[in-house]
Amino acid sequence: MTQNPGNSTGRDETVGRENANPWKLSEREQDVLRLISAGKTNKEIASVLQISIHTVDAHIRRIFSRLGVRNRVQAALAWHGYRHGS
């Protein structure tokens, strides 16, 4: 993986892999999961992404369902494991 220096979102960009996630998360769901993993609250996520808290809630429900997890810690651990090859 390489970090794109011109990327203002701070998101990792994976070279040579399209939609590189095993759960088929949308780009926005990946943004939400990245922020969950950083310890952000739903209110903070809504503010950062400039979306409503209700939209954040909907994204989180879909993320939990797709990852097969029940809480934020499990989701963050799954994401961390994926991003770091565990």
N, C-alpha and C positions, 0 to 999 in steps of 0.2 A: 504494500500500500504506500501511496505517496501523499503528502500533504500539498495541496495546491496553494502556493503563496498568495495568489490573487483571490482566494476564496474567502469572502468576508463572513461566511457562516461558521468557519472553523471546522467544517465537516471534513472527514477523511474522504478522499476520492480514490476508489479502487481502480487500478489500471487493468484493462483487459477483461473486466467482468461486468456484464449488464445486470442491473438490479441485483447486486450481489448480496442477497440475504435469503436464507433457506425458508423463511416464513412468508415470502412474497409481500412484505410490508411496503406500503406506498412510501414515497419520499417524505410526505408529511408525517406519517406514522413513525418513520425512522427518526425524524426531527424530535418528535414527542418522546420517543424512547431514549434518545440520546440525552435529553433534558431530564427525564426521570432518573437516568443513570447518574446524572450530575447532582442529584439530590434536590431538584427544583420542585416546588409545589405546583398544583394545578393552576393556581392564580398566577404564579411566576411564569409558567409555561405559556399561558394565555397571553400574558403581557409581551413576552419575548417574541412569540410567533404572530402577535396581533390578530388573535382569533378569540372567540368567546370561550368562557369557561365550560359552557355546555358542549362546545365542539371538542375541547380537550377531553372532557369526560367520555364522549363518543369514541374518540381515537383510542383512549386508554382501554375501554371495553373491548374494542376490536383487537388491539395489541395483545391483551391478556388471552383472548380467545385463540388467536393465531399461534401464540407461543405456548398455549396450554398451561398457563400459570394462573395463580390466584391473587398475587399481590405485587407491589412495586419492587420489592427486594428480589423476588424470583425473576421478574422481568429484567431488572438491571443485571442480575447474575447471568442470565441467558444471553443478553446482549454483550456483556463483557467477555463471556466465554467465546462467543462467536467472533467478535472483533479481534480477539487476541489468540484465536486458533485453538482454544481449549475444547 
